[in-house]
Amino acid sequence: MFVRSAGERDLAAVRELLVETWHATYDQIYGPERVTAITASWHSMPALQARLTRPRSEFLVADSGGELGGMAFAKTGDDGKILMLHQLYVRPAHQGHGVGGMLLDEILNCFPESDTVRLEVEEANVRAIAFYEAYGFAHAGRTANCGGGQSGIPALVMERPLSKASRA
């Protein structure tokens, strides 16, 4: 598996990966109908296309040459100091094999000017929380609207300071 920047040709496979991963992770939490509605909105082709050209951002995929095993998307604010990790998803069949760590390491290396990386994670997603804690993230608060806007999805906010030494 290797990590590379996502391109237009990857978007259908990224969407399929996100739908599969979301159903595997969140059906028991939100129910399949709500997960389908969320993925139809948050992971639509226009939403994914917009990520490809968003300023101060990086959209990565983990590619085996035959399928995409994971994806990540992050962006910074205007000053570049806080990096917001908006998405890091690994296909269920590839979880626990280092794909998430490869994506996280690469996304952090894409933003050398950032001081802090921040993310939001569903409190019931204990595997994701354990993953982030293993990579040095700590609980920094909560939000009632994961992903911004008025999603109504509560989430933990986790952060990790960044330094040159912590990126590798």
Secondary structure, DSSP 8 states (H G I E B T S, - for coil): -EEEE--GGGHHHHHHHHHHHHHHHHHHHH-HHHHHHHHHHHT-HHHHHHHHT-TTEEEEEEE-SSSEEEEEEEEE-TTS-EEEEEEEEE-GGGTTTTHHHHHHHHHHHT-TT-SEEEEEE-TT-HHHHHHHHHTT-EEEEEESSTTSTT----EEEEEEE--TGGG-
